[in-house]
Amino acid sequence: MSAAPAPTTARKHATRRQHPAYHAAVRCFVALDLPRPVCNYLAGLAQQFGQKGKVKWVPADQIHLTLAFAGDLPPDQVEGLRADLAALDVPALSLHLTGLGHFPPRGEPRVVWAALGGDVAALAALHEQVATIGERHGIDRDPRGFAPHVTLGRVRSPFGALALIDQLQQVGATLRPKPFAPQALVLYRSELRPRGPIHTPLLRRPAAAVT
């Protein structure tokens, strides 16, 4: 019996496209990048908590202001989302820190965050635009609504929760109210790894300059 002919290049490509990995979903989210000094300052707050609560703090290079979590999307859907976000005008925003808190607001904390003040109405309007674009690409709105905040850490254990809540109030009262401006709107790809997620920009739309 003669040997089967070697697959042609076109057949190889067709086989690759049929492989599940070729159509692997892309986990992504939309966020505003913050100035590096602000991220460093927020990440440094973790040192003031010591051993109060078991919290996995977000490193400075992954701190951002999330506008929408898209979840896992097929590649063509990501491309459509990217194209629509690329046409979005990102306004100048002046924000400042107003305190620290946790989600849920009652009971055992699961997420530690920094609250924001300043141009929050304009920020909410930008979030609405992003949410509307997301809906066109099958991304559900967050039923909890939009509460402007920056996630600082995730609580891994209920032990020490009361001490953590008390410390949040104390440290929150000392935050610097210096205004800052988000630098860009970014569509991120998020890859979950054992040592922590890796966030790769798929689109970056610079924000208008604050005058």
C-alpha positions in Angstrom: 0.0 0.0 0.0 1.4 3.4 -1.0 2.0 6.0 1.7 -0.6 8.8 2.1 0.4 12.0 0.5 1.7 14.8 2.7 -0.9 17.4 3.7 -0.7 20.5 1.6 -0.2 23.9 3.3 -3.9 24.8 2.7 -4.9 21.5 4.4 -2.6 22.2 7.3 -4.1 25.7 7.8 -7.6 24.2 7.6 -6.8 21.6 10.2 -5.3 24.3 12.5 -8.5 26.4 12.2 -10.6 23.4 13.3 -8.5 22.9 16.4 -10.3 24.2 19.6 -7.2 26.3 20.6 -7.4 28.3 17.4 -10.8 29.6 18.5 -9.8 30.0 22.1 -11.8 32.6 24.0 -10.1 35.8 25.0 -10.6 36.9 28.6 -10.7 40.7 28.5 -11.7 43.9 30.3 -11.8 47.7 29.7 -10.1 50.0 32.1 -8.6 53.4 32.6 -4.8 53.5 33.2 -3.8 55.7 36.1 -0.5 57.6 36.4 2.4 55.5 37.7 2.9 57.6 40.9 -0.8 57.1 41.8 -0.4 53.3 41.3 2.7 53.2 43.4 1.1 55.2 46.2 -2.0 52.9 46.3 0.1 49.7 46.2 2.2 51.1 49.0 -0.8 51.4 51.3 -0.7 47.6 51.8 2.3 48.1 54.1 0.1 49.9 56.6 -2.1 46.9 57.1 0.5 44.5 58.3 -1.1 41.1 59.1 -4.6 42.5 59.5 -6.7 40.2 57.3 -5.4 37.8 54.7 -5.4 40.0 51.6 -3.8 39.4 48.2 -2.8 43.0 47.3 -2.8 44.1 43.7 0.7 45.0 42.5 1.4 48.6 41.3 1.7 47.5 37.6 -1.8 46.0 37.6 -3.7 48.8 39.4 -6.3 50.4 37.1 -9.8 51.7 37.1 -12.1 49.1 35.6 -15.0 50.2 33.4 -16.2 46.9 32.1 -15.4 43.2 32.5 -16.1 41.4 29.2 -15.3 37.9 30.4 -14.4 35.3 27.8 -15.1 36.3 24.2 -14.4 34.7 20.9 -11.6 36.4 18.9 -14.0 37.9 16.3 -16.1 39.4 19.0 -13.0 40.9 20.6 -12.1 42.5 17.3 -15.5 44.1 17.0 -15.2 45.5 20.5 -11.8 46.8 19.8 -12.9 48.6 16.7 -15.8 50.3 18.4 -13.7 51.3 21.4 -11.1 52.8 19.0 -13.7 55.3 17.8 -14.5 56.4 21.4 -13.4 59.9 22.5 -11.9 59.6 26.0 -12.5 62.9 27.9 -10.1 64.6 30.3 -10.9 63.6 33.9 -9.7 65.0 37.1 -10.1 62.5 40.0 -8.9 62.2 43.6 -9.0 59.6 46.3 -11.7 60.0 49.0 -11.3 57.0 51.2 -11.0 53.2 51.5 -13.8 50.6 51.7 -14.7 47.1 50.9 -17.2 45.0 49.0 -19.7 43.9 50.1 -20.3 46.9 52.3 -21.8 44.7 55.0 -20.5 41.4 56.3 -17.2 39.8 55.6 -15.1 41.9 53.1 -14.1 40.2 49.9 -12.6 43.2 47.9 -10.7 46.2 49.2 -10.9 49.4 47.2 -10.2 53.1 47.1 -13.1 55.4 46.4 -12.9 58.2 43.9 -14.1 61.8 43.8 -13.8 64.6 41.3 -15.2 64.3 37.8 -17.3 61.3 38.7 -20.3 62.4 36.6 -18.1 62.5 33.5 -16.6 59.2 34.5 -20.0 57.6 34.8 -20.9 59.0 31.4 -17.8 57.3 29.9 -18.7 54.1 31.7 -22.2 54.3 30.1 -20.6 54.6 26.6 -18.4 51.6 27.2 -21.3 49.6 28.6 -23.4 50.5 25.5 -20.6 49.4 23.2 -20.2 46.2 25.2 -23.9 45.3 24.8 -23.5 45.5 21.1 -21.0 42.7 21.4 -22.9 40.5 23.8 -21.4 41.8 27.0 -23.9 42.0 29.9 -24.0 45.1 32.1 -23.0 44.6 35.7 -26.3 44.4 37.6 -24.8 46.1 40.6 -24.3 49.3 38.6 -21.2 51.5 38.4 -19.4 52.6 41.6 -16.2 54.5 40.8 -13.4 52.8 42.6 -9.9 51.3 42.2 -9.5 47.7 43.5 -6.5 47.3 45.8 -6.8 43.7 47.0 -8.9 40.6 47.4 -9.6 39.1 50.9 -8.6 35.4 51.0 -9.8 34.6 54.5 -12.5 35.9 57.0 -10.0 35.7 59.8 -9.0 39.2 60.9 -11.9 40.8 59.0 -12.9 43.1 61.8 -9.4 44.4 62.3 -9.1 44.9 58.5 -12.3 47.0 58.4 -11.1 49.2 61.3 -7.7 49.7 59.6 -9.4 50.6 56.3 -11.2 53.5 58.0 -8.0 54.7 59.7 -5.8 54.5 56.6 -8.6 55.9 54.5 -8.7 59.1 56.6 -5.0 59.8 55.7 -5.2 59.5 51.9 -3.7 62.3 49.9 -6.5 64.2 48.1 -4.2 65.4 45.3 -6.0 65.3 41.9 -4.8 63.1 39.1 -5.9 62.4 35.5 -6.3 58.9 34.0 -4.0 58.5 31.0 -5.8 56.2 28.6 -8.7 53.9 28.1 -7.3 50.4 27.5 -8.8 47.1 26.3 -6.8 44.4 28.1 -6.4 40.8 27.5 -6.1 38.9 30.8 -4.4 35.6 31.1 -4.7 33.8 34.4 -1.5 32.2 35.6 -0.5 30.5 38.8 1.6 33.4 39.9 -1.0 36.0 39.0 -2.8 37.3 35.9 -0.9 38.8 32.9 -2.6 41.8 31.4 -1.8 42.6 27.7 -3.1 45.8 26.0 -5.1 45.1 22.9 -6.1 48.8 22.4 -5.0 52.0 24.0 -7.0 55.3 23.5 -5.2 58.3 25.1 -7.3 60.5 27.2 -7.7 64.2 26.5 -5.4 66.4 28.5 -6.7 68.2 31.5 -6.5 72.0 31.1 
